[in-house]
Amino acid sequence: MSRLPPVAGHLSCLFFDLDVFVSLCRFRNRKHQEGSKLRLVRSCSVSRLCFVIAPIGDDGSDIRRRSDQVLTHIIDVAAKECDYETLRADKISEPGIITSQIIQHLLDDPLVIADITGHNPNVMYELAVRHATRKPVVQLIEKGEKIPFDVAATRTIQVDHHDLDSVAKCRQELSRQIRAVEKDPTDVDTPISVAIDLQQLRSGNPMEKNVAEMVAMLQSLHRKIDTMPHSVEAMWASYNTRMESELQSIHEKKWLLAREVATLEETLRSEKDQSRRDSLEKVIAARQAEVRGLDMREAIARVNLSWDKQGD
């Protein structure tokens, strides 16, 4: 039997034949149910195990400290409230190949919680394996990070692990989502499971093929809509930046011209020579005209016109 590719440091490991991968998942599940030697002997005293996917990092690293804090103060607490015991890859104590043990937990455990903070390649790989099983999985991410496009359609809990209020809110939401998926563990949609459903529909009768095409179109539309808030937010931020820059520039020019006019007027008051006085008066009049020409409303109109042309 061919083995799953090892946990790799690059997402390219996900792109192997989908049918082979799904068949392998089903085969391993069947062997497990039949009492194969692949069955893991778990040391925990409870029957329900929640496997935690998370970036682990080296001992003493910031990644490890954050992962430990999230596990201890958020995931462990929420899971125990729902009668689960958690297990992360680095806590597996049974002898054997760690990659195979991780895959087995991803295939068999009734619940998986995935911390996708940092977009760690191993985490994304393991999440994809879990997606193929069509079993419950709950995602969370550090607040402020962008959710990867491929899993953006899945509800993801955001948390600032430095903020106690955010931590408490995350625990509550995590418990709520665990209980929600427990109501019907078979009713789970993931990017891979949806793709498999579409593949099966396309292989059926013409009516099923039409349904599959409609679902695919809706998925594409959903992805586009999902990215719109980020695009609108970026456009609005760019507009505000340009407007602030334009208004700030006008304010600085007015201040410099007003300062120059004040200096010229002071010089004019002490000037005795008439020709020089006439010359100074002309310069002062010209600077005052420049100040009047720096109209804030015109600046706003210029930015808006430039923005409209850019949109066209």
Helices and strands as residue ranges (DSSP letters): G 11-14, H 18-33, E 49-53, H 62-70, I 71-75, H 76-81, E 85-88, G 89-91, H 98-108, E 111-115, G 117-119, H 121-133, E 137-142, G 149-151, E 156-159, H 164-182, H 191-202, H 206-270, H 274-293, H 296-311
